[in-house]
Amino acid sequence: MRKITQSRKLAGVRYDVRGPILQEAERLEREGHQILKLNIGNPAPFGFEAPPEILEELRRVLPEAQGYTDSRGILPAREAVSRYYAAEGIAGIGPDDVFLGNGVSELISLVLQALVDVGDEILVPSPDYPLWTAQVTLSGGSAVHYPCDESNGWMPDLEAIERLITPATKGIVLINPNNPTGGVYSAELVRGFAALAERHGIVLMADEIYERILFDDAVHEHAAAHVNETLCLTFSGLSKAQRVAGYRSGWVAVSGDRSRAHDFLEGLTLLANMRMCANAPAQHAIPIALDPASNWSGIAELCAPGGRLREQRDVAHRLLTEIPGVSCVMPGGAMYLFPRLDPERFPIEDDQAFVIDLLRATRVLVTNGRGFNLATPDHLRFVTLPSVPVLTEAIGRIAEYLDRVRVA
Ligand code: PLP
């Protein structure tokens, strides 16, 4: 009988964050080992409680949120998103410009399926949150990676990006603050992205899911504030700042010049219709989360001096950079560290195999840098969500392991 094979569309599609490394961790857990997991940016298991006002609203709304909703999402939530951007100084995003989804993940898929044809190119940062590259590939397009410069705080170079633009380029992805690097882009850089997209008439896709997770004096600049002459799509949601990743609640807001984009927007609406709607109860959390009275669910306090996220970032960064041969750009935002292992001292060829060996030896789970479409096998990604004692234990074990495998 014929083999049941996966579709050819999946050739080249990778998502290592939940790939073979996680499978190995699960196998070790089944054998009875306890694994310290520093691999997924999922706040709830690390003791970050959902904001009480969101929990309360979900409990209240459950009986009345049983049916499908409008495919774009319930009007009060889309109005709340529209009001939010207006308050942030971005005019012209009405409720009908907003699509709610089962997390930003679903919306990335819908947008790229609606936008990308075989042969189209989308500029994606390297390193990136790998869903972007995976979904561009699944859509039949090519992800063309633009480098972010570690020696310059992981900032992208706009001139280098411009050189990658070809007649096949249809869009550019900006992840700010960035996962995995934690880079937060200056207003000047964000304006530069907007101007570049406008000059070439390509779609600017701004993934701003970490917009409220900022440290020190970092300030987040919305890309949409600077895009007038081409289409801008802004993605955000409740998974990170509100810490309710499991509710699957996010949005994409359409702004800028829609005059050339009717066809694409019709396609996006068709795909949104085909999946009925986003999880209805979680849509009701959006107006609560975006109500100025909710104070963004206390995220600023968690990121301020003395706040849990800030302290964990600082401790993990200090412990990692104390390890000989390890360096790490201090992240200005998000919930990750992306340290570099000096290739002279750690001559790693296959970073996935390295991370699996590390896991077997230390019972600590991290993700390899190439899983984020980095070109070189010399980085690891750490999630800074665990408590200080857990981070200290995990990084201590890693430091011992690195002492054993270091060559010089
Ligand atoms: N975009 C980035 C940059 C992320 O890091 C993540 C999750 O880690 C997502 C999007 C997906 O978020 P959601 O839970 O809204 O699907």
Residues whose N, C-alpha, C, O or C-beta is under 5 A from the ligand:
A	BS01	PLP	G41 N102 G103 V104 S105 Y129 N179 D207 I209 G237 S239 A245 S249 G250
